[in-house]
Amino acid sequence: MQNASRAVRNEGREIGFTPTMGYLHEGHLSLVREAKKKDQNVGVSIYVNPTQFCPGEDFERYPREEARDFTLLEKENVDWIFLPSNEEIYPDGFSTYIEPPSSSRGWCGDSRPGHFRGVCTIIAILLNIVRPTRMYLGQKDAQQAAVIRRLVKDLRFGTDIVVCPTVRESDGLAMSSRNTYLSYEERRSALILYETLLNGIECYHGGECDAEMILLKGAEKIKAVPEVKPDYLGIVHPDTFQSVKTIEDGNLYIGSIYIGKTRLIDNMIFQREG
């Protein structure tokens, strides 16, 4: 991978890169398509990173189907697929990890202790291997995107981070590889997160700027669905992930819920219409 990347860069071509954990869906493929608009060489990594899973999480059962992923990526005409082994990423004696930036605190950082340490470490490794011009991430994982933007800036990787819009199912549910865990009934209940966030955005369009008021309404909506266990709701600055009291354009409405053992996240951007 390092040799192939070096050859591309020596030819003066730009590399677009999308890191994934596989079991690809339309959200991942939208990142590939965006990369192909801007970069002459486009590739994807598939690696289920063990260090970003907390004890008791779904590392062992995380969906894996490489043949299916390859078929999807071939249809998108990617130039390469990087499929490293655990031994290549974390060889014997590996003991260097990256402390995540302050934007990792709270929210997913609290719900998943150690998660962003693993994310920062694997992203640093992949960036050092691939050396892409641009890396493409999804807005659904907004805190992760903020953490990676800070990581890349602070450690001077020289890669541009491109965050692309969340891709949703026809009913609004944010696409996620973990959606496959949901039963039919759970899938219907999961929509409450999307509906809650959308309602908050609509309140903002109607003139409401008090974050506390919107969060109270949101908590009530989620509480009304007994099958759903709330994890968090917040309204935050998109870079620092600090809570805000008065909402402004560009702030994020973020949320996380549990349905059974499945944890789902989503977010929306506050932006006045027109």
Phi and psi in degrees as a GROMACS rama.xvg file:
@    title "Ramachandran Plot"
@    xaxis  label "Phi"
@    yaxis  label "Psi"
@TYPE xy
-63.6269  -41.4661  GLN-2
-66.4257  -41.8003  ASN-3
-64.9316  -41.7159  ALA-4
-64.6942  -42.5479  SER-5
-61.1395  -40.1264  ARG-6
-64.4428  -41.0691  ALA-7
-63.7213  -45.6214  VAL-8
-66.657  -35.1867  ARG-9
-65.7375  -24.1892  ASN-10
-83.3302  -2.99345  GLU-11
82.677  13.4896  GLY-12
-93.6593  147.171  ARG-13
-90.2457  142.849  GLU-14
-108.402  126.6  ILE-15
-105.557  131.839  GLY-16
-132.373  133.945  PHE-17
-122.865  113.548  THR-18
-83.6203  132.805  PRO-19
-138.162  166.755  THR-20
-106.342  16.6163  MET-21
82.5846  -165.641  GLY-22
46.255  60.2731  TYR-23
-68.7549  150.345  LEU-24
-136.095  -175.715  HIS-25
-60.7819  -28.1698  GLU-26
-62.5386  -46.2865  GLY-27
-61.7319  -44.0387  HIS-28
-66.3385  -29.3321  LEU-29
-65.41  -31.802  SER-30
-68.2642  -40.6659  LEU-31
-61.4852  -43.9156  VAL-32
-65.1623  -36.634  ARG-33
-66.2378  -39.8477  GLU-34
-61.9821  -38.8047  ALA-35
-68.8721  -18.3234  LYS-36
-74.1928  -24.9791  LYS-37
-116.564  -24.4865  LYS-38
-119.69  145.632  ASP-39
-80.7393  -18.3134  GLN-40
-135.776  123.456  ASN-41
-129.747  131.422  VAL-42
-144.607  168.944  GLY-43
-135.397  138.874  VAL-44
-102.282  146.9  SER-45
-126.144  112.054  ILE-46
-158.037  118.013  TYR-47
-83.4618  104.171  VAL-48
-82.0645  112.277  ASN-49
-66.4176  -27.0406  PRO-50
-76.0893  -10.1958  THR-51
-99.1538  4.04251  GLN-52
-98.1273  136.276  PHE-53
-86.4526  160.351  CYS-54
-55.1778  134.102  PRO-55
86.583  -4.21408  GLY-56
-82.1034  -169.161  GLU-57
-98.1675  33.2191  ASP-58
-57.9628  -46.9265  PHE-59
-67.5672  -35.0986  GLU-60
-100.154  3.7046  ARG-61
-56.1753  132.301  TYR-62
-62.5062  131.791  PRO-63
-132.978  126.756  ARG-64
-155.196  78.5233  GLU-65
-62.1338  -40.8521  GLU-66
-61.0353  -41.7014  ALA-67
-62.7712  -43.731  ARG-68
-62.4064  -42.7117  ASP-69
-60.5281  -42.9541  PHE-70
-61.0505  -44.7008  THR-71
-62.6639  -42.2472  LEU-72
-72.7576  -33.1673  LEU-73
-62.8734  -37.7631  GLU-74
-65.2613  -26.3166  LYS-75
-88.8996  0.190212  GLU-76
57.5992  44.1977  ASN-77
-68.6843  154.849  VAL-78
-82.7497  -26.7708  ASP-79
-160.121  156.646  TRP-80
-126.982  126.48  ILE-81
-103.723  117.593  PHE-82
-125.235  75.7579  LEU-83
-75.2802  157.763  PRO-84
-91.6298  165.306  SER-85
-59.3585  -37.0497  ASN-86
-66.9455  -30.709  GLU-87
-75.8492  -37.5949  GLU-88
-80.3817  -44.5442  ILE-89
-123.994  75.831  TYR-90
-68.0055  166.341  PRO-91
-51.856  133.241  ASP-92
90.0174  -2.90678  GLY-93
-59.0126  129.813  PHE-94
-151.509  17.7353  SER-95
-108.688  120.785  THR-96
-127.813  154.182  TYR-97
-101.504  128.402  ILE-98
-74.0338  122.741  GLU-99
-71.6495  158.811  PRO-100
-73.8186  175.019  PRO-101
-63.3502  -24.6782  SER-102
-66.726  -8.97862  SER-103
-83.6431  -8.32285  SER-104
-80.6141  142.255  ARG-105
80.6225  172.362  GLY-106
57.2721  -121.343  TRP-107
-63.6212  -29.8397  CYS-108
-62.5357  -35.96  GLY-109
-78.0629  -39.6303  ASP-110
-69.8274  -27.708  SER-111
-130.765  74.7299  ARG-112
-56.3072  130.061  PRO-113
88.5999  -11.1412  GLY-114
-58.8637  -50.9382  HIS-115
-72.3601  -23.8131  PHE-116
-61.4209  -44.0319  ARG-117
-67.6342  -38.8731  GLY-118
-62.8108  -49.2899  VAL-119
-61.216  -39.0755  CYS-120
-66.9652  -47.1988  THR-121
-68.4101  -36.3501  ILE-122
-66.4627  -40.8561  ILE-123
-61.7233  -41.8779  ALA-124
-63.2246  -48.1819  ILE-125
-63.8124  -40.2311  LEU-126
-65.1867  -37.2326  LEU-127
-69.6475  -29.6352  ASN-128
-77.8294  -50.4097  ILE-129
-83.3821  -36.8008  VAL-130
52.2257  54.9908  ARG-131
-76.9452  159.065  PRO-132
-72.6971  -44.2899  THR-133
-135.84  145.177  ARG-134
-120.278  134.296  MET-135
-108.057  126.096  TYR-136
-126.291  160.613  LEU-137
-97.4784  144.866  GLY-138
-65.5126  -24.5569  GLN-139
-54.9929  -40.9033  LYS-140
-92.5205  64.5174  ASP-141
-65.6352  -41.495  ALA-142
-67.5063  -39.7858  GLN-143
-60.3379  -42.2714  GLN-144
-62.231  -41.2277  ALA-145
-64.4205  -41.437  ALA-146
-62.3088  -44.5578  VAL-147
-68.6277  -38.6284  ILE-148
-57.4244  -44.6095  ARG-149
-66.9536  -43.0621  ARG-150
-56.1766  -49.1679  LEU-151
-65.3288  -38.1479  VAL-152
-69.738  -47.8192  LYS-153
-66.2018  -38.3317  ASP-154
-96.5348  8.15291  LEU-155
57.3127  46.9995  ARG-156
-70.3762  -26.8589  PHE-157
79.425  12.6034  GLY-158
-100.81  133.681  THR-159
-79.9783  134.174  ASP-160
-99.0133  124.098  ILE-161
-113.951  117.972  VAL-162
-103.843  121.674  VAL-163
-104.346  152.998  CYS-164
-58.2161  150.819  PRO-165
-63.7051  134.892  THR-166
-98.1463  133.394  VAL-167
-120.785  155.988  ARG-168
-68.2723  170.35  GLU-169
-61.2549  -25.6929  SER-170
-93.5017  1.16878  ASP-171
106.857  -15.5158  GLY-172
-62.5617  129.562  LEU-173
-64.5309  132.978  ALA-174
-66.7218  136.549  MET-175
-154.803  143.938  SER-176
-61.0047  -27.6608  SER-177
-77.7324  -8.92197  ARG-178
-61.4936  -23.6825  ASN-179
-65.5515  -18.9307  THR-180
-72.1358  -20.6319  TYR-181
-80.5587  136.528  LEU-182
-74.187  173.16  SER-183
-58.6324  -45.7492  TYR-184
-66.8035  -41.2995  GLU-185
-64.9639  -36.8996  GLU-186
-60.846  -39.167  ARG-187
-68.1287  -42.4389  ARG-188
-65.5527  -30.8343  SER-189
-61.9843  -22.7242  ALA-190
-64.362  -16.3155  LEU-191
-61.6023  -30.642  ILE-192
-67.1421  -48.0545  LEU-193
-59.0683  -45.3911  TYR-194
-64.7387  -37.2323  GLU-195
-65.3287  -47.4939  THR-196
-63.4314  -43.4933  LEU-197
-61.7302  -40.24  LEU-198
-62.227  -38.7271  ASN-199
-64.7592  -40.3288  GLY-200
-63.773  -41.1243  ILE-201
-64.9615  -37.8937  GLU-202
-61.4749  -40.1748  CYS-203
-64.3498  -42.3458  TYR-204
-60.7557  -30.7124  HIS-205
-81.5139  -0.361423  GLY-206
112.273  -5.31339  GLY-207
-78.1165  124.746  GLU-208
-119.778  -0.939312  CYS-209
-82.3197  110.578  ASP-210
-60.9287  -39.9208  ALA-211
-61.5944  -40.3144  GLU-212
-63.0083  -44.5858  MET-213
-66.6324  -39.6747  ILE-214
-66.3736  -37.4681  LEU-215
-63.1525  -44.8  LEU-216
-61.6483  -40.6336  LYS-217
-64.3262  -42.9353  GLY-218
-62.6259  -37.8451  ALA-219
-64.7444  -40.6715  GLU-220
-63.6462  -44.1963  LYS-221
-69.5915  -38.2191  ILE-222
-61.9799  -25.567  LYS-223
-73.9473  -8.23475  ALA-224
-108.777  100.184  VAL-225
-64.5456  -23.3553  PRO-226
-74.4312  -10.555  GLU-227
-107.583  132.952  VAL-228
-107.017  118.679  LYS-229
-68.8764  141.722  PRO-230
-101.725  -60.6726  ASP-231
-157.664  156.467  TYR-232
-133.346  138.273  LEU-233
-154.949  159.745  GLY-234
-124.916  118.792  ILE-235
-137.002  162.997  VAL-236
-72.7736  137.165  HIS-237
-68.5187  -19.2794  PRO-238
-100.592  -44.9198  ASP-239
-88.3937  -22.9068  THR-240
59.8555  26.366  PHE-241
-82.867  142.935  GLN-242
-64.7966  146.998  SER-243
-116.584  152.686  VAL-244
-96.1734  -39.4131  LYS-245
-113.012  121.974  THR-246
-77.1345  138.188  ILE-247
-128.514  161.236  GLU-248
-53.4576  136.563  ASP-249
96.9336  -18.818  GLY-250
-65.7201  159.016  ASN-251
-113.327  140.414  LEU-252
-101.542  111.986  TYR-253
-115.261  149.848  ILE-254
-155.727  155.047  GLY-255
-146.021  139.405  SER-256
-138.245  158.794  ILE-257
-110.628  135.914  TYR-258
-125.08  106.153  ILE-259
63.9817  -125.915  GLY-260
-94.9805  -0.215523  LYS-261
-93.4478  128.527  THR-262
-105.791  127.92  ARG-263
-121.321  145.265  LEU-264
-126.442  158.667  ILE-265
-163.408  167.585  ASP-266
-161.85  160.144  ASN-267
-138.979  155.005  MET-268
-99.6022  128.433  ILE-269
-73.4121  123.828  PHE-270
-154.236  122.933  GLN-271
-62.4533  135.727  ARG-272
-64.0528  138.173  GLU-273
